[in-house]
Amino acid sequence: MPVYTYRCENCGIQFERHQSFTDEPLKTCPECRRKALKKVITPTRIIFKGSGFYATDHKSPSGDTSGVKKADSKKEDSP
């Protein structure tokens, strides 16, 4: 379940809440009980697991295909 951050525009409290994608956004502040909550847009946390990512894991940005063998376009003569 995603974690959403909310901030009250009235009292300034900020908190996080686990909610389903289908849940309605919260509107009432748990501190001051006013309908002044707004979702805070925060950067997504990314966790890389494993041995890591390297430049060799992806296609070359220049489009260099020197390591790729090309099929021979010449036809061999039949006996």
VEXVEX-461580 format. One record per residue (C-alpha): residue number from 1; x, y, z. Coordinates in pm, 1 decimal, padded with zeros to 6 digits, always signed. Layout:
<atoms>
+-----+----------+----------+----------+
: seq :       c1 :       c2 :       c3 :
+-----+----------+----------+----------+
: NUM :        X :        Y :        Z :
...
+-----+----------+----------+----------+
</atoms>
This chain:
<atoms>
+-----+----------+----------+----------+
: seq :       c1 :       c2 :       c3 :
+-----+----------+----------+----------+
:   1 : +00000.0 : +00000.0 : +00000.0 :
:   2 : +00131.8 : +00346.4 : -00082.6 :
:   3 : +00215.9 : +00603.4 : +00182.8 :
:   4 : +00065.4 : +00949.9 : +00138.2 :
:   5 : +00181.4 : +01264.5 : +00316.7 :
:   6 : -00078.8 : +01517.7 : +00429.5 :
:   7 : -00040.0 : +01871.2 : +00568.0 :
:   8 : -00306.7 : +02079.1 : +00741.6 :
:   9 : -00328.3 : +02432.9 : +00605.0 :
:  10 : -00487.0 : +02549.1 : +00931.9 :
:  11 : -00257.9 : +02417.7 : +01208.9 :
:  12 : +00043.9 : +02308.4 : +00999.9 :
:  13 : +00063.9 : +01946.8 : +01120.0 :
:  14 : +00215.5 : +01707.1 : +00867.3 :
:  15 : +00175.5 : +01328.1 : +00881.7 :
:  16 : +00190.1 : +01014.0 : +00666.9 :
:  17 : -00088.8 : +00761.9 : +00614.9 :
:  18 : -00093.7 : +00418.7 : +00448.3 :
:  19 : -00387.7 : +00413.1 : +00207.5 :
:  20 : -00508.0 : +00202.7 : -00080.7 :
:  21 : -00520.7 : +00353.7 : -00429.9 :
:  22 : -00900.6 : +00334.9 : -00414.5 :
:  23 : -00935.4 : +00513.2 : -00076.4 :
:  24 : -01070.7 : +00867.5 : -00075.7 :
:  25 : -00816.0 : +01135.5 : +00023.5 :
:  26 : -00836.1 : +01252.1 : +00384.3 :
:  27 : -00994.5 : +01593.8 : +00434.8 :
:  28 : -01036.4 : +01639.6 : +00813.0 :
:  29 : -00728.1 : +01718.8 : +01023.6 :
:  30 : -00680.2 : +01480.6 : +01321.1 :
:  31 : -00546.1 : +01769.9 : +01537.8 :
:  32 : -00771.4 : +02070.9 : +01477.8 :
:  33 : -01067.1 : +01881.6 : +01319.3 :
:  34 : -01098.1 : +02132.8 : +01034.6 :
:  35 : -01134.8 : +02036.2 : +00669.0 :
:  36 : -00799.8 : +02182.9 : +00566.5 :
:  37 : -00587.9 : +01878.9 : +00469.1 :
:  38 : -00394.0 : +01875.6 : +00143.4 :
:  39 : -00178.9 : +01598.3 : -00001.8 :
:  40 : +00189.6 : +01686.5 : -00012.8 :
:  41 : +00374.1 : +01586.0 : -00328.8 :
:  42 : +00698.3 : +01419.5 : -00222.4 :
:  43 : +00972.8 : +01256.1 : -00429.1 :
:  44 : +00936.8 : +00881.4 : -00468.9 :
:  45 : +01185.3 : +00671.3 : -00276.8 :
:  46 : +01381.0 : +00429.8 : -00494.1 :
:  47 : +01565.1 : +00135.3 : -00344.5 :
:  48 : +01816.7 : -00046.7 : -00562.3 :
:  49 : +01875.7 : -00404.8 : -00452.1 :
:  50 : +02133.4 : -00646.5 : -00582.2 :
:  51 : +02486.5 : -00606.4 : -00707.8 :
:  52 : +02415.0 : -00277.7 : -00883.2 :
:  53 : +02361.9 : -00126.2 : -01224.7 :
:  54 : +02638.3 : -00060.4 : -01471.5 :
:  55 : +02679.3 : +00118.3 : -01804.2 :
:  56 : +02716.4 : -00222.5 : -01971.4 :
:  57 : +02363.4 : -00318.6 : -01862.0 :
:  58 : +02204.9 : -00089.4 : -02121.2 :
:  59 : +02230.5 : -00008.7 : -02488.3 :
:  60 : +02504.2 : +00237.1 : -02577.3 :
:  61 : +02369.3 : +00593.7 : -02598.1 :
:  62 : +02565.4 : +00652.0 : -02920.0 :
:  63 : +02400.1 : +00354.6 : -03088.4 :
:  64 : +02736.9 : +00177.7 : -03128.6 :
:  65 : +02679.2 : -00184.4 : -03228.4 :
:  66 : +03044.3 : -00286.5 : -03269.6 :
:  67 : +02998.5 : -00582.5 : -03034.2 :
:  68 : +02699.5 : -00719.5 : -03224.7 :
:  69 : +02761.0 : -00971.2 : -03503.3 :
:  70 : +02580.3 : -00897.8 : -03827.2 :
:  71 : +02444.0 : -01170.0 : -04053.4 :
:  72 : +02631.1 : -01226.8 : -04378.0 :
:  73 : +02438.9 : -01075.3 : -04666.6 :
:  74 : +02637.3 : -01275.1 : -04929.0 :
:  75 : +02477.8 : -01587.6 : -05070.7 :
:  76 : +02689.9 : -01896.8 : -05103.8 :
:  77 : +02692.7 : -02068.9 : -05444.9 :
:  78 : +02497.1 : -02393.9 : -05453.3 :
:  79 : +02700.0 : -02708.1 : -05558.3 :
+-----+----------+----------+----------+
</atoms>
